[in-house]
Amino acid sequence: MATTTRAVLRQRLSELIGDYQSLTCTSDGNSAATTLISTGLLNLENGGDTDAFEGWYVYITSGGNSGEERRVSSYAPADVSAPTITVEQAFSNAVDGSGADAVTFELHRHRPTYKHNALSRAIEEVCRQIPQVIRDETLVVDNLLSNSDFETYEGSDFSNWTSSGSPTLVQETSRMMHGSNSASIAASGAAGQITQAVVANFNQISNRQLSFECWVYATTADTARVRVHWGGSDYENHDYHDGTDEWQLQSLQVTVPSDATALTIICEVADGYTAYFDNAWAAIDPLYKYTIPSSITYGPVYVSQQADRHCPTGAYHMVAKNSTPSKGRLLRLEGLGILSRPTSDTATVEIGAPFLAPIISYAAMFLFRLVMVNSVGQQLSPYNDQMRMWGQEAGSLISELRRPKMGAKRSDNTWHIEEDSSGRYLVFDRSR
């Protein structure tokens, strides 16, 4: 899915209305943190005009003051080696203009806060007119594991997994079986593991069959495998990967011991080696109810299942009428989502070309509306003209875009959606 940062959106909007200047400080500002110095300012004003930037806005884009916005109170170009902007309110820290640490900043005639608010409103407007189709392929039929595809990574750990043996855990983005990532485990000093404890009623699952599968990649034999721990010293182990530099499916089908006190799924790498794991799956009983991913706001409208669970990148087929999905296969959910409103320069909105164009045009319309509302004692007709022009431009761009297509919807009642205070759920009607 294409994404665009708020910084890029602000730049595109500013360029569209002719209000974008990006500069780098060339000397340190004062200790009071009220000045910026940049020789680049000389290229933007006419012959030492001290009023050139009065009332403009400085927006810091790097360093300790990144994201801070201040209004310009004065400009002093007399010293061509150190043209200086003074702001009305001090920055949090003195502005650095030294070498590689030199602060970068933008100059805007219109307040950056207004631009950010206008962009958020524009994203909402585009989403209202052209809802975004969201396709999710993270649910695995009957899977008892959370974050089984290792797509969620926080800090230095995979969510819902616990490390053992102090391995180095990395979310691998260039080697995976499905999705965007896999789990890289580098063991040093001891065997490295990531584990997940499955919550289960052992009185109910005793003597029933557990199925556990995981794709494993290793370049050295006898270094990577999957395991199941029942508590105490009881383990079930798969044979080690043969080290043939390829993905291999490791699969365990075992009976839950009558004296099992725990069920822990383990991905293990031998000391001194690195291996990769993806698309884990563990199941005991059939599941009929699945939490709908939060990215899908409306729907899903269409649900299909993986045709071959041993081929994660293969085709998807509809679930047969009056049946449930096949164990171990990925589910594809298609519905509509609401675009994110980025609240920082690095935050993103889930959209790219060609939808950027109407967002930027709508943002220009909303920006001039904000400027007009906050203008006192000024001629308002130019702002009205700008609002009208950019609103027409955005409408024209929207009309040229076609809504992406989703799959074919089933007419029977194979599945339905339920909702309660805890979330939204996809429920297969065969469970009734």
Protein Blocks (a to p, Z undefined) as FASTA:
>chain_A
ZZddfklmmmmmmmmnopaccdddfbdcdfkopaccdfklmmmpgehiaklmgoiacddf
edjkgoiacddfbdcfkbmmlcccddfbdcfbdcdfehjllccddddfbdfklmmmmmmm
mmmmmmmmmccddddffbcghiabghklopacghjacehiacehiiacdddfkbcfehjb
dcddddehiacdddddddddfklmgoiacddddddddfbehkbccdddebhjbccddddd
ehlopacdddddddddfkbcbdcddddddehiacddehiaddfbdcfbdcddfklmgdcf
bdcddfblklmklccddddehiacdehiacdddddddddddfbfkbccddddfklmmmmm
mmmmmmmmmmmmmpghiafklmmmmmmmmmmmmmmmmmmpccdddddddfbffbccdddf
kbccdddfklZZ
